[in-house]
Amino acid sequence: MAAIDVLVVGGSGRVGGSTLRWLDQLGSSSGSSAPALKLASGGRSRSRFQASQQGLNLPDLGFV
């Protein structure tokens, strides 16, 4: 896995998912000269991660 800029623990839950969505929008906002953030979600269940990854539409999201 490539280097991670931000790890959100509990990213498959309500608050963690909203945080990941916001960080993704922040990192890819138009007019921003900063590169996109490399995000990862930390948790215990890969199946919940995969479900939230699809729901958030973040195909590059990493799992830790």
C-alpha positions, 0 to 999 in steps of 0.5 A: 500500500502506498503512503497514507495521508489520513487514516480515519478509524471507524470509517465504515460508520456514520461519522467516519464515513461523513469524515471520509467524504468531507476529506475527499471533497476537500482534497479534490476541490476545484481551485485547490493547488494541493494534491489529493489526499491519500485516505484510508479507513481503519476497522475490524471488518473488511466486509463493512469497509468494502460496503462503505467504500462502494457507498462512498464511491471512493475506489482508491480508499485504503483499508488498515 
